[in-house]
């Protein structure tokens, strides 16, 4: 609604219907405004972004401020037409190079055999994917949080007595364990390496050798644990299939910058021979001479 009102109002004073805002010698046209908005917005969310309240009006205001600042700098003698031409050309070159690199990188990425590249990476770094020794256990936790010490000791002894009489470990988990995840995993902690658990807990769990063997009570900062071994898994080489997904993700993240560098190096190599024969001392002298003649015009 704001943009429609603005366009209609300006249209009364200007023959050009594409002039959206005019103040003094500064005019903001539709084409300039749309291009500006496209460059300041994620293209995939452009409609959503530009439809927000005052978004279009903000675009016109921003362009006016940029134009007004440029005019003020020119009037103060801080910039001139030569600067404008250089800055425009420099911005154009940078934008053009960026678009070219985006295009060729996208094309190259689409042709890469990611699984094959991941396999090469896996074979080169195979040691990194070695899986450590692991155990899988289930446990009973008797927590001492919010429990009188005498009651805590009595409950630990009660579980110990039940185990000594051959009670079912799974049944004791359901009856006694204070582990808050017991309803979800029934006390089964799954496979873990030594580093993943409290040191005393891990030491006790990894000392177990036969499935069904029980140890406890083992004290940690959480309380007393009774631990039953379910299964052991020796240290082993991680398979390519286990590593492939993370490797492909890693390669796809790193590849664009690598390809950009490769394409830039191709351009650099085109002038390698010409650059090699340049007299650097003579070139430096010309740079310094030009600096002396232009330094007073440089911005502070």
N, C-alpha and C positions, 0 to 999 in steps of 0.2 A: 504494500500500500504506500509506504514512504517513497520507494523508488518511482512508482507510477506517478505520484504527486509531483515529485521533483522533475521527472521527464516532461510532464505536461506543462509545468510552470516555465521551465527553460525553453521549451518549444515555442512559447509565445514570443520570446525575445531573440530566437536564433532560427535562421533559415535551415540550418543543418539539424535534422531530427536526431542525429547520433551524438550530438553534444549533450552530455548529461549534467554537467556542472560548469559554470563560468563565473570568474571573478577577476575583474581587471583584464590583464592580458593572458590570464591562465585559463585554459579550457581542458576539460576531461572528457574524452570521447568514449563511446561504447566499446570499441575494439580494444583500446588501451586498458580500459577497466576490466574487461573480461580476461584479457591475457594476464594482467596483474593478478587477478583472483585465482586463475588456474595455477599460477606459479607459487602461490602462497597457501595452497590447499592440497591435501591428499586427493589425487584424481579419483580414486575409488570412492571417496566420500564427499565429492564436490557438491552434489545436489543437497545433501543433508547440511553441509557446512554453510553454503551460500544462502540457504533458506532460513537460517537462524535470524531472529529479530535484529535489525539494524546491520546485518552483515554486509548488504550491498551498499548502504550508505557509508559504512566504515571504509569500504574499498575506495569510494570517491574521496573521502576525507584524507585517507593515507596518500593517495596519488597527488592530491592538491598540496599537501604538506611537503612532499618530495619536490614537486615543481616549484613551490614557493621558496623552498630552501635553496634550490639551484639558482633561481633568479637573484636571491639575496647574495649568494656567493659571487655571482657574476658582477653584480653592481658594486660589491666591495673589492673587486679586483683579485679575488682569491682563486679564480678559475677562469679559463677562457675557452674559445672554440677549439683550439688544438687539444686541450685537455679532454673536452667533451668527445672529440673524435677518437682519441686514444682510448679513453675509458669505455666507449661504446664498442670499439674494435676488440679490446681486451675481454670485455664481458662476453661478446659474441664468440670469440675464439674458445674461451673456457666452456661456454654452454655447448658449442658445437663438438668439442672434444669429448665432453662428458656424455653427450648423446651417442656419439660414435662408439665410445667404449661400452656404454650400456647395451647397445645394439649387438656388437660383435661378441661381447661376453654372453649375452642371452643365447645367441645362435650356437656358440661353442658349448655352452652348458647343456644344451638340448642334445648334443651328439655324444656326450661322454658316457662311456660304459661304467656306471657308478659301481656296480657289483664287482667288475673286474678291477677297477682302481682300488676298491676297498680290500680286495683279496691281496693285491700287491702290498698295500699298507699293513695288512694283518701279518703277512709273512715277514715283512721288514721289522715289525715291532712286536713279534709274537710273544716275547718275554713279558711285555706289559699286560698281556691278557691272561697270564697264568692265574688260575684260581687257587686260593690258599686252602689249607686243610680246614674242614668245617665239621661241626656236629649239629645234630638236631635233637633237642631235648624238650621235655615237658616238665613243668615245675609247680610246686606248691609254695606260695608266698604267705608267710605269717608276718603281717605288718606290725611294727611297734608304734606307728603313728596313732595318736589319740587312743592309746590303750595302756592301762597301768602296767608297770613292768612285771609285777607278779602274775597278772593275767596273761601277759605275753609269754612268760616262761612256761606257765601251765599249759597253754595252747600248743606250744612247740613240743613239749613232752608228750602231750596227748597224741599228736600226729606221729611222733617217733614210736610210741607204744603200738599204735595201730599198724605201722609198717612192720614192726618186729613180729607181730602176730599174722603177717601175711595179707593185710587188707589190700584191696584193689587200689592202685595208685590213682586211676582215673576217678574212682568214687571219692577218694580223699580230696582231689582237686575241687570237685564240685561242692564238697561239704565244707572245706576249710580255707581254700585259697582266697587271699585278699587282692590278688592281681585284678585291677579293674577291667582288663581285657579278657578275663576268663570266659565271659559269656560269648565272646566272639571266637576265641581260638581254643577254648577248653584246656588252657595251660600249655598248648603246643607253641613253642617259640620259633619253630622253623629252623632252617640252617643258618648258622652264623659263624664268623671267624673269631679268632681270639680277641681281636681288638674291639669288637663291637659291644662287648658286655663289660660289666664291672670286673676288675682284675681277679678278685677272689672267686666270683661266680664262674668266670671263664676257666680259671685254673682247675676248679673242681669238675666242671663239665668235660674238659678235655682229658682229665685223668681217667674218666670212665672208658672202658674198652669194649664191653659186651652189651648189646641191646638188652634193655630191661634192668640193667644195673642201676642202683639208686645210691645217692650220696646225700648227706645232710645231717644236721642243719648247717648251712653255709651262711655266714653273716655278711650282709652288704648294708649300704645306707638305707635300703628300703625295708630291711628286716631280716628274717630267717627264711632260707630257701631249702626245699628238698627237691633234688634234681634227679630225673630218670632219663637215661639215654635211650633214644629211639633209633638213631642211625648215625654213622660216621661217614665222611666223604674225604678221601685223601686229596692232597695237593695234586692239581692236574693242570694240563694246558687247556685254556678256554678255547672252545671251538670257534671256527670262523662264523658259523651261523649265529652264535651267541654274541659275537662282536660286530657283525655286519651292520646292524641298524645304527649303532652309535658311530661307527666309522663313516658310513655314508653321510650321516647328519654332519659330522665334523668336517668332512671333505667339501660338502656343499656350502658350508659356512665360510670356509677358507678360500675356496676356489675363485670367487669373483675378483678379489684383490690380487691374487696370484696371476690370473689371466690379464687383468688390467696392466700389471707390471710387464708381462710378456709382450703385449701389444705396444706399449710405450717404448719398450726396448727395441722393437722392430723399427720404429720411427727413428730412434736415436742412432741405430746402426747405419741407417741410410746416409747420415752425414759424418759418420765416424772418421773416414779418411780425410775429409775436408777439414774437420776440426783438428785433426792430428798435426797438420802442417801449419797451423796458425801460430804466429809469433805472439806469445802471451804478453811479453813485456811491451811490445808495440800496441797491442790491443788495450792493455791496462792504461797506457799513456793517453790513448784516445778517450777512454771512459773518464779519466780524471780531467782532461781538458774540457770535455762536454759538461762535466759536473760544475766546473768553475764558472762557466758561462750561464748555467741554468739554475744554480743553487738559490739565487735570490728570489726566484719565482716559485720555488718549492713551498708547499704548505708547511706551516709550523707544526 
